[in-house]
Amino acid sequence: MVKYTKQFIDGEWVDSESADTIDVINPATEEVFQTVAAGNKADVDKAVAAAKKAYLSFRNTDVKERVALLERIADEYEKRKDDIVYTITNELGSPIDMSENGHYSAGLNHFRTTAEVLKDFQFEERRGDSLVMKESIGVAGLITPWNFPTNQTALKLAAAFAAGSTVVLKPSEETPITACILAEIFQAAGVPKGVFNLVNGDGEGVGVPLSEHPDVRMMSFTGSGPTGRSIMEKAAQDFKKVALELGGKSPLIVLDDADLDEAARIAVGRVVRNTGQVCTAATRTLVPKDKVDDFVEKATAVMSEVKVGDPRAEDTEMGPLISKKQFDRVQSYIKKGQEEGATLHYGGSGKPDNLSTGYFVKPTIFTGVNNDMVIAQEEIFGPVMSVLAYDDLDQAIEIANDTVYGLAGYVVGKDKEQLKQVARSIEAGTIAINEEQGTNDLPFGGYKQSGIGREWGDYGIEEFLEVKSIKGYYA
Ligand SMILES: NC(=O)c1ccc[n+]([C@@H]2O[C@H](COP(=O)([O-])OP(=O)(O)OC[C@H]3O[C@@H](n4cnc5c(N)ncnc54)[C@H](O)[C@@H]3O)[C@@H](O)[C@H]2O)c1
């Protein structure tokens, strides 16, 4: 077992300023997979100082150089495919197929797509005799969650490097090993010293001093709402820019003309993916009242086929939740749904048969849910579908938008005009019609309490830039 108990600062692995460590638990076996440093403020100070120094030259690198850098990173990333897939399977408990085709590929796509969009990115524009230019913001603090260890990190890192910003990354203490592999990839790709710094640790020890650091000009965070609020409060002390990607409670509207077999397959897929630990999970399924029974029967059939178990097995479709804490949280929501009067139609409390070790849960369907219930309003972050009945499309849209969140929305059906109209009416940053996946250059981010700002592609690069006008530049 390789131990990553050092921090990666100024281009090398160095001892942490803290003697404390954090065990990374494999959620399928409940055994220790790896150990990382539990960093502290002194580590953060060193990392920010390195990033600040490196910024002086990195900000002036030519765009072509940064395109080449991102391409080299993507090449090195591809060489580490087996390690990344193995690590995500063990630290997150993601089924091996999902580790490869969901997680590994998402990270790779961000590095490749960002390199492509950077080639055509307009950093300068002439307006009369003046120049309007965009330049990198400076040292950025990046804080990421555990549910997509390569996706969340890669999309922020690719955008920051493309912009010419230097970074200090604090990954989730629950899935930090993928980030350690990224440090090795950057080293192999020739990322200049100090451009990328990794400080492992928990929120209090590392996240807080990073958010408070006066030399950090921007915080880019993905995670829960309460943590996002705390980071924003800290950042407000010296008016750092903040970009926040937070939670969701996304609706999936099944239209009257939808093929119910197809709708059931799509809806269940969007609930159980990554064991429901997806910020864009479609956890509120809205179905025409007279079609609910048929839909639920079909959704139950699809869900009962989902293979839950050992993430290392090739045919496993759903692994465990990340931790005991998340297991308990999902259990408490299942209990709450029953107390509130929703009908537990499939799944429910406890672990699936023959899976007593590991944080496994049963994929679950609630029917008879109304939108005021806690299970329809709060993010469960587990494979729990709430089915809500609607009378007409106006009511469906009203229910869909009756949430504090606005991250994603889905609509399934046949009539193209109706699909477009519903897609336009949902108040959320990302909408998918039927099974459309889109491309990696589309903006991603939330309305309302789902966040501030946009990531991915050129929109992601914009986040790490400041805008300057120079009057008389062409006079
Ligand atoms: N919108 C999106 O793009 C998106 C994507 C994935 C996950 N999420 C959200 O993330 C949440 C789950 O992730 P989580 O449980 O890891 O979230 P979390 O907020 O508990 O932790 C996220 C990160 O913040 C750090 N952190 C904790 N307290 C901190 C503090 N006070 N100051 C600074 N950093 C601190 C953690 O160590 C971790 O690295 C869900 O709510 C989910 O919806 C959102």
The ligand as an SDF file (V2000), in Angstrom:
LIG
                    3D

 44 48  0  0  0  0  0  0  0  0999 V2000
  -23.5320   21.0850   -7.8250 N   0  0  0  0  0  0  0  0  0  0  0  0
  -22.5540   20.2500   -8.0100 C   0  0  0  0  0  0  0  0  0  0  0  0
  -21.8260   20.3150   -8.9850 O   0  0  0  0  0  0  0  0  0  0  0  0
  -22.2850   19.1680   -6.9950 C   0  0  0  0  0  0  0  0  0  0  0  0
  -21.5300   18.0790   -7.3700 C   0  0  0  0  0  0  0  0  0  0  0  0
  -21.2640   17.0940   -6.4380 C   0  0  0  0  0  0  0  0  0  0  0  0
  -21.7280   17.2170   -5.1400 C   0  0  0  0  0  0  0  0  0  0  0  0
  -22.4780   18.2710   -4.7930 N   0  0  0  0  0  0  0  0  0  0  0  0
  -23.0140   18.3750   -3.4310 C   0  0  0  0  0  0  0  0  0  0  0  0
  -22.0330   17.9800   -2.4740 O   0  0  0  0  0  0  0  0  0  0  0  0
  -22.6590   17.4250   -1.3210 C   0  0  0  0  0  0  0  0  0  0  0  0
  -21.9870   16.1360   -0.9000 C   0  0  0  0  0  0  0  0  0  0  0  0
  -20.6310   16.2940   -0.7790 O   0  0  0  0  0  0  0  0  0  0  0  0
  -19.9020   16.3980    0.6450 P   0  0  0  0  0  0  0  0  0  0  0  0
  -20.6880   15.6820    1.6850 O   0  0  0  0  0  0  0  0  0  0  0  0
  -18.4870   16.0190    0.4380 O   0  0  0  0  0  0  0  0  0  0  0  0
  -20.0430   17.9350    0.9340 O   0  0  0  0  0  0  0  0  0  0  0  0
  -19.3680   18.7670    2.1010 P   0  0  0  0  0  0  0  0  0  0  0  0
  -19.8480   20.1440    1.9430 O   0  0  0  0  0  0  0  0  0  0  0  0
  -19.5330   18.1050    3.4130 O   0  0  0  0  0  0  0  0  0  0  0  0
  -17.8080   18.6660    1.7820 O   0  0  0  0  0  0  0  0  0  0  0  0
  -17.2770   19.1260    0.5760 C   0  0  0  0  0  0  0  0  0  0  0  0
  -15.8490   19.5580    0.8050 C   0  0  0  0  0  0  0  0  0  0  0  0
  -15.8280   20.6910    1.6790 O   0  0  0  0  0  0  0  0  0  0  0  0
  -14.9100   20.4730    2.7290 C   0  0  0  0  0  0  0  0  0  0  0  0
  -15.3600   21.2150    3.9110 N   0  0  0  0  0  0  0  0  0  0  0  0
  -16.1680   20.7810    4.9250 C   0  0  0  0  0  0  0  0  0  0  0  0
  -16.3770   21.7720    5.8040 N   0  0  0  0  0  0  0  0  0  0  0  0
  -15.7030   22.8500    5.3560 C   0  0  0  0  0  0  0  0  0  0  0  0
  -15.5630   24.1980    5.8120 C   0  0  0  0  0  0  0  0  0  0  0  0
  -16.1540   24.6120    6.9280 N   0  0  0  0  0  0  0  0  0  0  0  0
  -14.8150   25.0530    5.0880 N   0  0  0  0  0  0  0  0  0  0  0  0
  -14.2220   24.6610    3.9350 C   0  0  0  0  0  0  0  0  0  0  0  0
  -14.3090   23.4010    3.4560 N   0  0  0  0  0  0  0  0  0  0  0  0
  -15.0530   22.5050    4.1530 C   0  0  0  0  0  0  0  0  0  0  0  0
  -14.8940   18.9670    2.9000 C   0  0  0  0  0  0  0  0  0  0  0  0
  -13.7280   18.5610    3.5700 O   0  0  0  0  0  0  0  0  0  0  0  0
  -14.9620   18.5060    1.4460 C   0  0  0  0  0  0  0  0  0  0  0  0
  -13.6830   18.5790    0.8400 O   0  0  0  0  0  0  0  0  0  0  0  0
  -24.0890   17.2040   -1.7350 C   0  0  0  0  0  0  0  0  0  0  0  0
  -24.9170   18.1750   -1.1100 O   0  0  0  0  0  0  0  0  0  0  0  0
  -24.0910   17.3960   -3.2400 C   0  0  0  0  0  0  0  0  0  0  0  0
  -25.2840   17.8110   -3.8000 O   0  0  0  0  0  0  0  0  0  0  0  0
  -22.7510   19.2610   -5.6990 C   0  0  0  0  0  0  0  0  0  0  0  0
  1  2  1  0
  2  3  2  0
  2  4  1  0
  4  5  1  0
  4 44  2  0
  5  6  2  0
  6  7  1  0
  7  8  2  0
  8  9  1  0
  8 44  1  0
  9 10  1  0
  9 42  1  0
 10 11  1  0
 11 12  1  0
 11 40  1  0
 12 13  1  0
 13 14  1  0
 14 15  2  0
 14 16  1  0
 14 17  1  0
 17 18  1  0
 18 19  2  0
 18 20  1  0
 18 21  1  0
 21 22  1  0
 22 23  1  0
 23 24  1  0
 23 38  1  0
 24 25  1  0
 25 26  1  0
 25 36  1  0
 26 27  1  0
 26 35  1  0
 27 28  2  0
 28 29  1  0
 29 30  1  0
 29 35  2  0
 30 31  1  0
 30 32  2  0
 32 33  1  0
 33 34  2  0
 34 35  1  0
 36 37  1  0
 36 38  1  0
 38 39  1  0
 40 41  1  0
 40 42  1  0
 42 43  1  0
M  CHG  2   8   1  16  -1
M  END
$$$$
